[in-house]
Structures are given as structure tokens and as C-alpha cells.
């Protein structure tokens, strides 16, 4: 039993090392430019170890993309509209230093090479925000006329575009400010005034200090 536990722990560490290495290489080279050999070398592993855990670079890229929402955990508790804001701000701040999130952002335009349309990151984030917006409607934070799925798609699209332009123009340094700017422009059209007044923004909503 002890030996089995040791082997399982070793396998988990190996898998985590490969995911981290894959994220770094995908982030640097993109999906097309990355190779399993380079990823294995970055992880300090053999190709055999790589293929044992991930049969292809497509499988590894899928794992990284599917894990994106689980990586983002706002530092402060919240619900409804505030939680939606907090998730996007946490994503924006965390993307500045997190190789896995950056890899997911870099892989956005190449997802058709390795993941089914219904599983792509856009749909994952849209589903997450849709749940927040449905709760926001119940809490009377959003106007009842708001199409919550369309709003979720809009925010995801805006954050995706903000990330791409921020990367080109400032190395992503101003991404959190761009995300906050998006919210401040959109909110008057979809949220009730008292909910807007109650919302909190700023670094403390997205970064663990």
C-alpha cells in the first residue's frame, strides 16, 4: 500500500511537471510551434514519460485549456454580479504571472486544432459567467430584460480582445485596467443603479495581497 501511494504521488508530480512545462512552451511558441520533445526537455522528463501521461501535444493542450476556469479563484467571497466582476479581475491579475493561464490565452486562436467546439475556453468562461448573471437577475442586480447568455458572451469576448491588445501594447501590464474599463462601460446598460453603486473594483478584488 505504501509503495502504491509513493508511485501515485510520483505520477502526480510528473503529470504536474509536464503540464507546467507544456504551459511554458505553448505560451512561448504557440500550439503549432510547440513540440513534445521540447516540452519533455523543459520538464526534465523522457519522451516515454510524456507519452505515458499525454499521448500527444493535442491531449496536453486540451488539459491546459479545460483547466482554465478552475485556476481562477477570487481572493474575496462574492456572489452574483460581484462574483462575475471578481472572476474577470482575478483572471486579469493572475494572467500577469501564471504560465498556465497565459498558455490558455495564447492557445485561444488555435483551439480548433485540439479541442471540440463545444469544449473550447470561450464556452467554458461563458457558462461560468452565465451562472453568475442568472443569480444576479434573481438578486435584482441586473435588469430583467437582459439576455444573460448574450451578456456573458459579450464579457468573454471583451476580455479576450483586451488580453490580445494588452499583450501587444503593454506586455499585459494594463490588462486589469482594461477589464475594469469594460465593466464600467457595460454596466449602466444592464445593471440597476443600486447594484452598480455597490460593486467594488480594484486590485484587492483580483489579487491575493
SVG drawing of the C-alpha trace seen along z (x, -y; Angstrom):
<svg xmlns="http://www.w3.org/2000/svg" viewBox="-37 -54 53 56">
<polyline fill="none" stroke="black" stroke-width="0.4" points="0.0,0.0 2.8,-2.4 4.6,-1.6 1.5,-2.2 1.0,-5.6 4.6,-6.6 4.1,-5.7 0.9,-7.6 2.5,-10.7 5.4,-10.4 3.0,-10.1 1.0,-13.2 4.2,-15.2 5.3,-14.0 2.0,-14.9 2.1,-18.4 5.6,-19.0 4.6,-18.1 1.6,-20.4 3.7,-23.3 6.3,-22.7 3.7,-22.4 2.1,-25.7 5.5,-27.4 6.3,-26.1 2.8,-26.7 3.0,-30.2 6.3,-30.9 5.8,-29.0 2.0,-28.7 0.4,-25.3 1.9,-25.0 5.4,-25.9 5.5,-23.6 6.8,-20.0 6.5,-17.1 10.3,-16.8 10.7,-20.4 8.0,-20.0 9.6,-16.8 13.0,-18.5 11.6,-21.5 10.0,-19.2 13.3,-17.2 11.4,-14.1 11.8,-11.4 9.5,-11.2 8.3,-8.0 7.1,-9.8 5.5,-12.4 3.6,-9.9 2.6,-7.9 0.6,-10.8 -0.3,-12.6 -0.4,-10.6 0.0,-13.8 0.6,-17.5 -3.1,-17.9 -4.0,-16.0 -1.8,-18.2 -3.2,-21.4 -6.7,-20.2 -5.8,-19.6 -4.5,-23.1 -7.5,-24.7 -10.0,-22.7 -8.3,-23.6 -8.5,-27.4 -11.7,-28.2 -10.5,-26.0 -7.3,-28.0 -9.2,-31.3 -10.4,-31.7 -11.2,-35.3 -9.5,-36.2 -12.7,-37.6 -16.1,-35.8 -18.8,-37.2 -22.0,-36.2 -23.9,-37.3 -22.7,-40.3 -19.8,-41.0 -18.6,-37.4 -18.6,-37.9 -16.6,-41.1 -14.2,-39.4 -13.6,-36.4 -12.6,-38.6 -10.4,-40.8 -8.7,-37.7 -8.1,-36.3 -6.6,-39.5 -4.2,-39.9 -3.3,-36.2 -2.6,-36.2 0.3,-38.5 2.3,-35.8 0.6,-32.4 2.1,-30.4 -1.0,-28.1 -3.4,-31.0 -1.1,-32.7 -0.9,-29.4 -4.6,-29.2 -4.8,-32.8 -2.1,-32.1 -3.9,-28.9 -7.2,-30.7 -6.8,-31.2 -5.5,-27.6 -8.1,-25.7 -9.7,-24.2 -6.5,-22.0 -7.0,-20.1 -10.4,-20.6 -14.0,-20.1 -16.0,-23.3 -18.4,-22.6 -15.5,-22.3 -13.5,-25.4 -12.4,-28.0 -14.9,-30.6 -17.8,-28.3 -16.3,-27.4 -16.0,-31.0 -19.4,-31.9 -21.1,-29.2 -19.4,-30.3 -20.5,-33.9 -23.9,-32.9 -24.5,-31.2 -23.3,-34.4 -25.7,-36.6 -28.7,-34.3 -28.1,-34.7 -27.7,-38.4 -31.1,-38.5 -32.6,-36.7 -30.9,-39.2 -32.3,-42.0 -28.9,-43.3 -29.5,-43.0 -32.4,-44.3 -34.9,-41.5 -34.8,-42.3 -31.1,-41.3 -30.2,-38.2 -27.7,-36.7 -26.1,-34.3 -25.5,-37.2 -24.1,-39.3 -21.8,-36.5 -20.6,-36.1 -20.0,-39.9 -17.9,-40.0 -15.8,-36.9 -15.3,-38.4 -14.3,-41.8 -11.8,-40.2 -10.3,-38.0 -9.9,-41.1 -8.5,-43.1 -5.9,-40.4 -4.7,-40.3 -4.4,-44.1 -2.9,-44.5 -0.3,-41.8 0.7,-43.6 0.8,-47.1 2.0,-46.8 3.0,-43.2 -0.3,-42.7 0.6,-45.2 -2.6,-47.2 -4.9,-44.2 -6.7,-44.6 -7.4,-48.2 -8.8,-47.3 -11.1,-44.7 -12.4,-47.2 -12.9,-49.7 -15.1,-47.2 -17.3,-46.6 -17.7,-50.3 -18.9,-50.9 -21.2,-47.9 -22.8,-48.1 -25.1,-51.1 -26.8,-49.3 -27.5,-46.1 -27.4,-46.6 -29.7,-48.5 -28.2,-51.7 -28.1,-50.4 -26.2,-47.3 -23.7,-49.4 -23.1,-51.6 -22.5,-48.5 -19.9,-46.9 -16.3,-47.0 -13.3,-47.1 -9.6,-47.4 -6.6,-45.2 -7.9,-43.8 -10.8,-42.2 -8.4,-40.3 -5.1,-39.8 -4.2,-38.0 -2.2,-40.6"/>
</svg>
